[in-house]
C-alpha cells in the first residue's frame, strides 16, 4: 500500500508550546498534506499553563485534520507521547517535537526505511548521514554522548541516538509498544526502543538534518539524572515482568481503525 493510500498520524507533545506551535502547527499541516492525502495532527497538551490549548483549538476550527487532547496536570513528555500514539488512527504514526528541530521533510528518509522493511524508523544525529545544521553547546553534546553510553550498555546496544524527537512507527508497532510503556519522563524514548527490540520489531536508525533549538526545555542536570534513573527503572520493569512477553515474538494486536 503506497503513501497515497495510507493515513499518517503526527503526534506532537506540548507543554507551554504556544509560541512554537504558532509557527510549527501550520507547517505540520501544510507539509503533511504534501506527503499524504489523509492525515491527522494530534497535539497533546500536557497540562500547559499558557495559551497552548486556545491556540490549537483556534487552528482546529479552521483545519479538521487537527485534534487536541488535553489534561490538567503536567504528566511528562513520555505520558503525552504515549497518550497521542494510542489515540492515533493512522496506518503510520510519527511523533515529532513541537520545535521542528528535525524538519518535517526528513520524514521522506524515515518512510524509505519503513518501505525497506523496518517497523520503527528513528531520526538520528549520531550516524554519518546526519547533518547538524546548528549544533548543541559542547557541554550538552558531551552529556548526550555519556548518556548514550549508559543506554547502549543497559538497554539498546547499537543505537547511537535514542533521544532525537522524530520517530516513525507502523500502526502495529506503535500500538504494541506504547500500550505497555510506563516511563513518563524524557527517558521514555529508551523504553520505547527497548520494548521494540525485545518484541522483535526491526528498528532502523536514520541520519537526519537537525537544528538545535537554543530554548531547549531539557535541564542538563536534573533531567539527565532523571533519565539515568529511568534506565534502571526500565531494566527493573523488564526483570519483574511488568512488560509482559519479551520473547522476541510480536504479540497479535487489533489494529483496526477506531473510526
N, C-alpha and C positions, 0 to 999 in steps of 0.2 A: 504494500500500500504506500503510494508516494505521498509527499507532503501535502499535495493538493487534495488529498482525501483524508488527511488526519487533522485532528484538533490539537492545538497547543494550549496548555495552561502555563501561565507565568505567575509564580508566587513571589511576592515582594514583602518581606517583613519590614515593619515600620514602627519605630519608636521615636516620636518627636521628629518626624521627617517632613514637616510642612514645606520647608524651604527647598529641600532636594526634590521632592515629588512634584513641586510646581514646574520644574524643568523636565524631570525624567518621566513622569506619567504620560504626558503627550507623546514622548519619544517611544515609550514602550508600545503604545497603541499603534503609532504610525509604522514602526519597524516590524512589529509582529505581523501586521497586515501585509507587509511586503514578502513575508515568507509563508504565511498560512492564510487561506481564505476563511478559516474558522478558528477563533482563539478566544481566550479569556485572560484578563489580568486580575489576579486576586491580591488585593492589598490587605495584609493582616495588621491591623492597628494594635500594637502590643501595649495597650494602656497609656497611650500618649496623653500628655497634659497640654500640648499646643493645639493648633487647629488642623492637625492631620486629617481627622475624620471629616471635618467640614469641607476641606479641600477635595478629598476623594469623592465624597457624596456629590459635590458640585460637578466634577467631571463625569461621574456615573450617570447623572441626569442627562448628559449630552452623549454619552457613549455606553451603549448597552453591554459592551464587552467587559466593562469594569465592574468587579464585585468587591464589596468591602466586608471584612469580618473584623469585629471589634469586641474586645472585652475590657473591663475596667482596670484590672490590676496588671501591672507590668510583670510578665512571667519569664521573659528572656527570649533571645533570638531563636534558640532551638525549639522552644514551645511554639513560637509564632510560625516558623517554617513548617513544623510538623502539622499544625492546625491547617495551614493552607494546602499542604500536599495531600492530606487526607480528604480535604473538601474539593479537590480538583476534579474536573470532568474530562480532561484532555487525554488523548492517546499518548501524548508525550508531555512531560511536566518539567519545567525549568524553574529553578529558584535563582533569583538574582538580587543583589544588593540594590537599594534604592539610589545609591550614588552613581551607578553605572560605571564603576571603576573599570570593569570589563565591558567594552562597548557591546551593545546588543547584537551587532552584526557578526560578532565572533560565534554566534550560535551556529553559523554555517559549518565551522570546524567540529562542533560537538555533534551536529546532525550527521556529518560524514562518518564519525566514529560509530554511531548507532547503526547507520546503514551497512557498516562493515561487520556488524555482529555484536557490538558492545551493548550491555544493558544500562550502564551508567557511564556517562562521559563527563569528566570534571576538568574545568579550566585550571590551568597551572601556570604559575610564574617561575617555576623552577626547572623546566626542561628546556632543551636548547632551542626549540621552536618559539618559545615565548619572547615577547617584545615588551620590555618595561619602558614605556614612554616617559613616565615620571616615577622615579624610584622612591621608596620609603627612606626615611632617615637611617643612617648607618646602625644606630642602636636598635631600631625596630627590625632591621634585616637580620642582625645577629641574634636577637631574641627569637625571631621566627625560625631561623636555622637550628637553634638549640632546641626549641620545642619540637621541631620535626624529628630530631634525633630520638627523642623520647617516643614520639608517635611511631616511628619505624620499629623501635625496639619492643614496644609494648602492644601495638595494635595492628598497624598496617605496613609491614615491611615492603619496600619497593615503591611506595607512593611518596613523592618528594614535596608535594604541596597539598595538604589536606584542607587548607583554610580559605582558598580562593572562593569568593561568594558567587560562583557561576557554575551550576551543575545541572545536567540534563539527565532525565530518567525515562525509561519506558514506563507506562502506566503500571504494568505488572510489578516491576522493581520498586516503584515509588510506594505503592500500597503495601507490598510485602515488607519492605524495610521500615518505613515510617510508622507502621502500625505497632511496632514493638520498641520504638525508640523511647528513651526515658530521660536523656540529658537535656535540660532546658537552656543551658548557657551556651557560650561560644564553642565549647568542646563538642557540640552535637555533630559537627562535620566528621569528626573522627569516629564517633559511634555509628553514623550512617555508613561510612566506608568499611568499618569493621564488620557490621552485620551483612553488608552486601557481599563482601568477600567470603565470609563464613557460610553464607547460604548459596554460594555457587554462582553469583551474578558476575558477569565479566565487566570489569572496570577499565576504562581507557583514560589515561591522563593526557590531556591535550594542551599544548602550549598556546597561550592566547596573548593578545595585546592587553596591557594593563596600565592604568594611570592612577598613581597614588592620590588619594583624597587627603589633603593635609588636615581636614577636620575629622579625622578618624575618631569613632566613639570607643575604641578598644583602649583601655588603660593598660599601659605596658607592664605595670607592676601587679595590680590587683587582679586584672583579668587573666594575665599569664599564670598567676598562681591558681586561679580557679580552673583554668583549662588543664593544668597539670594534674590537679585533683580529679578532674573528670576522667582522665586517662585511667587512673586507678579504680574509679567507680565502674568504668566500662569493663575492666578486667574482672572486678569483683562480681558484677552482674552476670557475666558470662559463666564464671565458676559456680555461681549459686543457681544457675539455670533460669535466670529471670528473662532471658531472651528466647526461651523455648528451644526448638530444634536448631542446632548449629552444625549439622552433619554434612553440610555442603549440598543437600538436596533442596531444591526450591519448593516450598510448600505451595499447594494449589490455593489460589485466592480468586474470588469472584471480581472480575474487572469490568463487569457490565456497567454501562453508563447509568448514572443515577438520575438522568433527565427523564 
